[in-house]
Amino acid sequence: MPAMADHATPSLPFMKMHGLGNDFVILDARAQAIGLPPALVKGIAHRHFGVGFDQLAVIEPGRNGADAHLVFYNADGSTSAACGNATRCIARHLMTETRRDALTLTTERGTLYARDAGDGLTSVNMGPPQLRWDEIPLAREMDTLRLPIEGEPTATGMGNPHCTFFVADAEAVDLEARGAEIEHHPLYPERTNVQFASLIGPDHLRMRVWERGVGVTLASGSSSCATAVAAARRDLTGRAVTIELDGGTLRVDWRDDGVWMTGPTMHVFSGQFTPAFLKSLG
């Protein structure tokens, strides 16, 4: 039985990490499975009554020869197949733990490769982008380069759906209003992450992010990958770009083997959820 199914465990260890302010609670379930009902995920996510996070990630034992398998939850308790910055954070943790400079990880998205990029930076290959309407997925067949939505955004899949608007000034967008509206657009049956990006120099973008199931976030790795792919497809940039987010800078390189994302990570603290806290969510 998973350790959290009846809150029988006396406490639950966790790590708090972030990539450019995109913050995560990380649980290690390699030694013992952890059950995570939505109420528990949402309780941990609360920034006043819990710890707070944009996503929660669980490290599970590796599958098919991989070093670990990762499972992701959004702050509203829903799951996500991909989370780029959390993958980079966990890769950094596991590389430190094993004293290795390269790892193989699996997610619902597939097999991802991570490596130490030097200078404290971590790179992850998020895999090839999904460009067909049914892969993303969209509600019906259409050209994914320019959607029939005001502003003609581009749709991209990175294991999760994305909708990228290219605008003159990303700072001027009412992100909370537009993000919430587009997340639930009927063209996206699984909802969508939303990005607003401006070209601020050659191969240099300014981007702001609304994440489905979360809201406004300081950064998003999969959103950065989707935006880089969309910008290249629309001939706004080359395939290697610098992206300035509210929380800092990521480098994204769309190569033949997938979309590589490179940036810093931070392990902020480790702690334990108390039995009283866990019981309060039961």
Salt bridges, closest charged atoms under 4 A:
ASP23 OD2 - LYS16 NZ 3.22
ASP23 OD2 - ARG47 NH1 2.87
ASP28 OD2 - ARG30 NH2 2.67
ASP54 OD1 - ARG47 NH2 3.25
GLU60 OE1 - ARG63 NH2 2.94
ASP67 OD1 - ARG100 NH1 2.69
ASP76 OD2 - ARG191 NH1 3.37
GLU97 OE1 - ARG30 NH1 2.87
GLU97 OE2 - HIS93 NE2 3.92
ASP116 OD1 - ARG92 NH2 3.30
ASP134 OD1 - ARG132 NE 3.10
GLU135 OE2 - ARG132 NH1 3.54
GLU152 OE1 - ARG146 NH1 3.40
GLU171 OE2 - ARG206 NE 2.64
GLU181 OE1 - ARG178 NH1 3.13
GLU183 OE1 - HIS184 NE2 3.89
GLU183 OE2 - ARG191 NH1 2.89
GLU244 OE2 - HIS204 NE2 2.88
ASP246 OD1 - ARG206 NH2 2.49
ASP253 OD2 - ARG255 NE 2.97
